[in-house]
Amino acid sequence: MNNKKTLLMCRNTQIYNITDDAVINSALCPFNTQMSSDTKKSYEKWRSNRVYLKSNRVAEQIVKQAGGINTRESKRRLSLSDSFWVKYEVDNGINFEDITPYLNDFSMLISRGGKSSSTPELVLGGSQPKQWLRNGITYMRKAEFPEQVHREMLAVKLARKAGIPVMDAFIEVEKNRIYADDYRESLNAGTINLVNMTDMNYSLIQFDQLNIGVNGLNPNNVIEAYKRACVDEVLKSDVLKQIILDGVVGNIDRENNNSNWAVFMCNETGKRSISPMYDFNWANLDGESQIIGKIASNIKNNDLSEEAVVIAKNLSNCCSELGLSQWESNAKELLKNL
């Protein structure tokens, strides 16, 4: 009798028996076991979202040098955004600490002839080339057009100024790291470095992995999406800050992009909370925000204008202090429509 199983793990905790299609720990599951009775389909959906696109040249190079997409190191689907991995029958005796990129060398060393235990780039979505690096801190380097880097750095700077939780970022100028707080318009870069928000204690789970759709311009819809993602307490003010910030910077990408909405999960208890914001490369500095009108209408229909006015005023003041005239104009336009 063969008792060997292929398992989905969170660190060293078994959460799903892939072989027998049996949920072992629903609280830690990265796919939603409450919204579907077909757990096998939910798992396959989660797994299918845990891939890279062919346009990610970095991942393509890593796969080629690592021996192909079907190597066990690739198929384990280890990440630097969470602590989930697939444990195969032949992995008996291997623990998370032995292979996780949080503690061990990973794919960036392959190009130098080194050996790695995981390839976390292979679970990075999005069309642009991305690579995980570690140099004092762990961060993801993303190649963008200089104007995209500029917009994203300014959006992160504004969020931090306004007290809105956001993934920090930096660029490198003459081997010096310039973080968002110190970023200025005269600097120019073709890559942006995003500081990892997770560690072995907390995982990031995106809505597309949970098969949750969201209208990112509608506060009540976002609140309900967070609840479906099992967040115990969702504060309306936190959701409004996220939506209004996107409106002010003209970031259209979060309206229907479920991969840009996420929750943080404690890897020990499964408790979930709203994730800090990330990914602003579609912010717009060149003209009026195209989503301000929709956001204002949804806020009024949700009867949230009073709270929204306070947030929009704060963002307007922050834009003024940072010299972001177009975004200040957008904030004032939102206030007028509220």
C-alpha positions in Angstrom: 0.0 0.0 0.0 1.4 3.4 -1.0 0.7 6.0 1.6 2.8 8.7 0.0 0.9 11.9 -0.8 1.5 15.2 -2.6 0.6 18.0 -0.2 0.1 21.7 -0.3 1.9 23.2 2.7 2.1 26.5 4.6 5.6 26.3 6.1 5.5 22.9 7.7 1.8 22.7 8.2 -0.2 20.4 5.9 -3.2 22.4 4.5 -4.4 20.4 1.5 -3.9 16.8 0.4 -3.6 17.2 -3.4 -3.5 13.4 -4.0 -6.8 12.7 -2.2 -8.4 16.1 -2.7 -8.9 16.7 1.0 -8.7 20.0 2.9 -6.7 19.6 6.1 -6.5 23.2 7.4 -9.1 25.5 5.8 -7.9 28.6 7.8 -4.5 28.5 6.1 -5.7 27.6 2.6 -4.6 30.1 -0.1 -7.7 29.3 -2.1 -11.3 29.9 -0.9 -12.8 26.7 0.4 -16.0 28.4 1.5 -17.0 29.7 -1.9 -16.8 26.4 -3.8 -17.5 22.8 -3.0 -15.1 21.8 -5.7 -11.8 22.0 -3.8 -9.8 20.3 -6.6 -11.0 23.0 -9.1 -10.2 25.7 -6.6 -6.7 24.4 -6.0 -6.1 24.1 -9.8 -7.2 27.7 -10.2 -4.8 28.8 -7.4 -2.0 26.8 -9.1 -2.7 28.2 -12.5 -2.4 31.7 -11.2 1.0 30.9 -9.7 2.9 31.2 -13.0 4.9 33.8 -14.9 4.2 35.1 -18.4 6.5 34.4 -21.3 7.2 38.2 -21.5 9.1 38.0 -18.2 12.5 37.5 -19.8 14.2 37.1 -16.4 12.0 34.1 -15.5 12.5 32.6 -18.9 16.3 32.8 -18.5 16.1 31.3 -15.0 14.0 28.4 -16.2 16.4 27.7 -19.0 19.5 27.7 -16.7 17.8 25.8 -13.9 16.9 22.8 -16.2 13.4 23.6 -17.3 9.9 24.3 -16.0 9.4 20.7 -14.9 12.3 20.5 -12.5 11.2 19.8 -8.9 12.7 23.1 -7.7 10.3 24.9 -10.1 7.3 22.7 -9.4 7.4 23.3 -5.7 6.1 26.8 -6.5 8.0 28.5 -3.7 7.5 32.2 -3.4 8.9 35.3 -1.6 5.3 36.6 -1.2 4.1 33.8 1.0 5.0 30.5 2.7 3.0 28.1 0.5 4.7 25.2 -1.3 3.9 21.9 -2.9 5.5 18.9 -1.1 6.0 15.9 -3.4 6.3 12.3 -2.4 10.0 12.4 -3.0 10.3 15.4 -0.6 9.9 13.2 2.5 12.2 14.5 5.2 12.5 18.0 3.7 11.2 20.9 5.8 10.2 24.4 4.7 13.4 25.8 6.3 15.5 23.6 4.1 14.3 25.1 0.8 12.5 28.4 1.4 14.0 31.4 -0.4 13.4 33.4 2.8 16.4 31.6 4.4 18.3 30.0 1.4 19.9 31.0 -1.8 17.5 31.3 -4.6 17.4 31.7 -8.4 19.5 34.9 -8.7 22.6 32.8 -8.1 21.9 30.4 -11.0 23.3 32.9 -13.5 26.6 32.9 -11.5 26.9 29.2 -11.6 25.5 28.7 -8.1 22.9 26.2 -6.9 19.5 27.3 -5.6 16.8 25.5 -3.8 13.9 27.5 -5.3 13.0 29.8 -8.2 10.5 32.4 -6.7 10.3 34.3 -10.0 8.3 31.5 -11.5 5.2 32.5 -9.5 5.4 36.2 -10.3 2.5 37.4 -12.5 2.4 40.5 -14.6 3.9 41.2 -18.0 7.1 43.1 -17.1 10.4 41.4 -16.3 10.8 40.9 -12.5 13.5 39.4 -10.3 14.0 38.9 -6.6 17.2 40.1 -5.1 18.8 40.1 -1.7 21.3 42.6 -0.6 20.8 43.5 3.1 17.1 43.4 2.4 14.9 41.3 0.1 13.4 43.2 -2.8 11.8 42.7 -6.2 13.4 44.5 -9.1 10.9 45.4 -11.9 11.9 46.8 -15.3 9.7 49.7 -16.4 9.8 52.7 -18.7 11.4 55.6 -16.8 8.1 57.5 -16.8 6.4 54.5 -15.1 9.1 54.4 -12.5 8.7 58.1 -11.9 4.9 57.8 -11.5 5.2 54.8 -9.2 7.8 56.3 -7.0 5.7 59.5 -6.6 2.6 57.5 -5.8 4.4 55.6 -3.1 5.8 58.8 -1.7 2.4 60.4 -1.6 0.9 57.4 0.1 3.6 57.4 2.8 3.1 61.1 3.3 -0.6 60.7 3.7 -0.2 57.8 6.2 -1.7 55.1 3.8 0.0 51.7 4.2 2.0 50.9 1.0 4.8 48.8 -0.2 8.0 50.9 0.0 10.2 51.3 -3.1 13.6 52.6 -4.1 15.7 53.3 -7.1 19.5 53.0 -7.4 21.5 56.0 -8.4 25.3 55.6 -8.6 25.0 52.5 -6.3 23.0 54.5 -3.7 19.5 53.6 -2.8 17.0 56.4 -3.0 13.8 55.5 -1.2 10.4 57.0 -2.0 10.5 59.5 0.8 13.6 61.1 -0.7 12.7 60.7 -4.3 12.6 63.8 -6.5 11.7 64.4 -10.1 15.2 65.0 -11.4 16.2 61.4 -10.8 15.9 58.9 -13.7 15.8 55.1 -13.6 14.6 52.3 -15.8 14.0 49.9 -12.9 12.2 50.2 -9.6 12.9 48.1 -6.5 10.0 47.0 -4.3 10.8 46.1 -0.7 9.3 42.8 0.3 6.4 43.1 2.7 6.3 39.5 3.8 8.4 37.1 5.8 8.1 33.6 7.2 5.4 34.8 9.6 3.0 36.5 7.1 1.9 35.7 3.6 0.3 37.9 0.9 -2.7 36.3 -0.8 -4.1 38.0 -3.8 -7.8 38.1 -4.7 -7.2 36.3 -8.0 -5.8 33.3 -6.0 -8.9 33.3 -3.9 -11.1 33.6 -7.1 -12.6 36.8 -5.7 -13.6 39.5 -8.2 -13.8 43.1 -7.2 -14.9 46.5 -8.5 -12.0 48.5 -7.2 -13.8 51.9 -7.5 -16.7 50.9 -5.3 -16.1 51.0 -1.5 -18.9 48.6 -0.5 -17.9 46.1 -3.2 -14.3 46.2 -2.0 -15.4 45.8 1.7 -17.5 42.8 0.7 -14.5 41.3 -1.2 -12.3 41.6 1.9 -15.0 39.9 3.9 -15.1 37.1 1.4 -11.4 36.8 1.7 -12.0 36.2 5.5 -10.8 39.5 6.9 -12.5 39.7 10.3 -12.6 43.5 10.6 -12.8 45.8 7.6 -12.7 49.5 8.4 -14.5 51.6 5.8 -11.9 54.4 6.3 -9.1 52.0 5.3 -10.9 51.0 2.1 -11.7 54.6 1.3 -8.1 55.6 1.6 -7.1 52.9 -0.9 -9.8 53.9 -3.5 -9.3 57.6 -3.1 -5.6 57.4 -3.5 -6.0 55.5 -6.7 -8.4 58.2 -7.9 -6.1 61.0 -7.0 -3.1 59.5 -8.8 -5.3 58.3 -11.7 -4.3 54.6 -11.3 -6.8 52.7 -13.4 -5.2 49.3 -13.0 -6.9 48.4 -9.7 -10.5 48.9 -11.0 -10.8 45.3 -12.2 -7.3 43.8 -11.7 -7.9 41.2 -8.9 -4.2 40.5 -8.6 -3.6 44.1 -7.2 -5.9 43.5 -4.2 -4.7 41.2 -1.5 -4.8 40.2 2.2 -2.1 39.5 4.7 -2.4 36.2 6.5 -0.7 35.1 9.7 1.0 31.8 8.8 0.4 30.5 12.4 -3.2 31.3 13.0 -4.6 32.1 9.5 -5.9 35.5 10.7 -6.2 37.9 7.8 -6.0 41.6 7.4 -6.0 44.2 4.6 -2.8 44.3 2.7 -0.8 47.5 2.2 -1.2 48.9 -1.4 1.3 48.0 -4.2 1.7 48.5 -7.9 1.2 52.1 -9.2 2.9 51.9 -12.6 -0.4 52.9 -14.2 -0.7 56.1 -12.3 -1.1 59.2 -14.5 0.7 62.5 -14.1 -0.2 63.9 -17.5 -3.9 64.8 -17.2 -7.1 64.6 -15.3 -7.9 61.3 -13.5 -10.4 59.3 -15.6 -11.9 57.5 -12.6 -12.6 60.4 -10.2 -16.2 60.7 -11.4 -17.0 57.0 -10.9 -15.4 57.0 -7.4 -17.3 60.1 -6.3 -20.6 58.6 -7.5 -19.9 55.3 -5.7 -18.9 57.0 -2.5 -22.1 59.1 -2.5 -24.3 56.0 -3.3 -22.6 54.2 -0.4 -23.3 57.1 1.9 -19.6 57.6 2.7 -19.1 61.2 1.7 -18.3 62.5 5.2 -15.4 60.2 5.7 -14.2 60.5 2.1 -14.0 64.3 2.4 -11.5 64.1 5.3 -9.3 61.6 3.3 -9.5 63.6 0.1 -8.6 66.9 1.9 -5.6 65.2 3.5 -4.4 63.9 0.1 -4.9 67.3 -1.4 -2.8 68.9 1.3 -0.1 66.3 0.9 0.0 66.8 -2.9 0.4 70.5 -2.3 3.3 70.0 0.0 5.0 67.6 -2.4 4.4 69.9 -5.4 2.2 67.4 -7.2 -0.1 69.9 -8.9 -2.0 67.5 -11.2 -2.8 65.1 -8.4 -3.7 68.0 -6.1 -6.1 69.1 -8.9 -7.6 65.6 -9.0 -8.1 65.6 -5.2 -9.9 69.0 -5.4 -12.1 67.7 -8.3 -13.1 64.7 -6.1 -14.0 67.1 -3.2 -16.1 69.1 -5.6 -18.0 66.1 -6.7 -18.6 64.8 -3.2 
